[in-house]
Amino acid sequence: MKQYKFTALVTLDQAGEKPGMECQDITHSIMVKCGNLRHPELRRYFPALIWRADEQPLRPGDSNVIVTIGITDDDACDYFACGQQVTLWNGRACGHGTIARRVFFTWAI
């Protein structure tokens, strides 16, 4: 399975704004929901690792934060591209964001 990284600008709901947002560290317990780029009516959830560019913890109430989203799925590029709107999900919608770009990198040996 392929691994992809994308940068995004996200905003999380305030703690207590919606039930279930009491989680202290949502970095590993969150999923990203979005529509297929060619068929937006087809929506899918992707397990994701999400971390802030400044390496601070990602917390409820964060607003306009630059993050990196790591997705391990062969179909990720069918769903994620620059400008794509996404919903952050941890059992219910807990925030939203916009994909800024795909992060390309190479491995050095």
C-alpha positions in Angstrom: 0.0 0.0 0.0 1.3 3.5 -0.9 1.8 6.3 1.6 1.0 9.9 0.8 1.5 13.1 2.6 -0.5 16.3 2.1 -0.3 19.7 3.7 -3.6 21.3 4.7 -5.0 24.3 6.6 -7.4 23.0 9.2 -9.7 24.3 11.9 -11.0 22.1 14.7 -14.2 22.6 16.7 -13.9 23.8 20.2 -13.9 21.2 23.0 -17.4 20.6 24.2 -18.9 22.3 21.1 -19.8 18.8 19.9 -20.0 15.8 22.2 -17.0 13.5 21.8 -14.4 16.2 21.4 -13.0 15.7 24.9 -10.1 13.7 23.5 -6.7 15.2 24.6 -4.6 14.0 21.6 -6.6 13.8 18.4 -3.5 13.4 16.2 -3.9 9.6 16.0 -7.6 9.2 16.6 -8.9 11.2 13.6 -10.0 10.3 10.1 -10.4 12.5 7.1 -13.6 12.4 5.0 -13.8 13.8 1.5 -15.3 13.3 -1.9 -13.7 11.6 -4.9 -12.1 14.3 -7.2 -13.9 12.9 -10.4 -17.1 11.9 -8.6 -17.7 14.2 -5.6 -20.8 12.3 -4.6 -18.6 9.4 -3.7 -17.3 10.2 -0.2 -14.9 8.1 1.8 -13.2 8.1 5.2 -9.4 7.7 5.4 -7.5 6.8 8.6 -4.9 9.5 9.0 -1.9 10.7 11.0 -2.1 14.4 11.4 0.6 16.7 12.8 1.2 20.4 13.0 4.0 22.0 11.1 5.3 23.6 14.4 5.3 20.2 16.1 2.8 21.5 18.8 0.0 19.1 19.8 -3.1 19.4 17.7 -6.0 20.4 20.1 -9.7 21.1 19.8 -10.2 24.8 19.1 -7.1 25.1 16.9 -7.9 27.6 14.0 -6.2 27.9 10.7 -3.4 25.6 11.5 -1.0 24.2 8.9 -0.8 20.4 9.3 0.6 17.5 7.4 -1.8 14.6 6.8 -0.4 11.2 6.3 -2.6 8.7 4.4 -1.7 5.1 3.6 -4.0 4.1 0.8 -3.5 3.4 -2.9 -6.5 5.5 -3.8 -5.5 8.6 -1.9 -4.7 10.6 -5.0 -8.2 10.0 -6.3 -9.5 12.0 -3.3 -6.9 14.5 -2.2 -5.6 17.4 -4.3 -4.9 21.1 -4.0 -8.1 22.9 -3.0 -10.0 19.8 -1.9 -12.3 20.4 1.1 -12.1 17.8 3.8 -13.9 17.0 7.0 -12.1 15.9 10.1 -13.9 13.0 11.9 -13.5 11.3 15.2 -16.9 9.5 15.4 -18.6 12.8 14.3 -17.4 15.9 12.4 -14.9 17.7 14.6 -13.3 20.1 12.1 -12.7 21.0 8.5 -9.9 22.0 6.2 -8.5 22.5 2.8 -5.7 20.5 1.2 -2.9 22.8 0.2 -0.6 20.5 -1.7 0.8 17.0 -1.9 4.2 16.6 -0.3 6.7 14.9 -2.5 9.9 13.5 -1.0 12.6 11.0 -1.9 14.3 8.5 0.3 18.1 8.7 0.6 20.1 5.6 1.3 
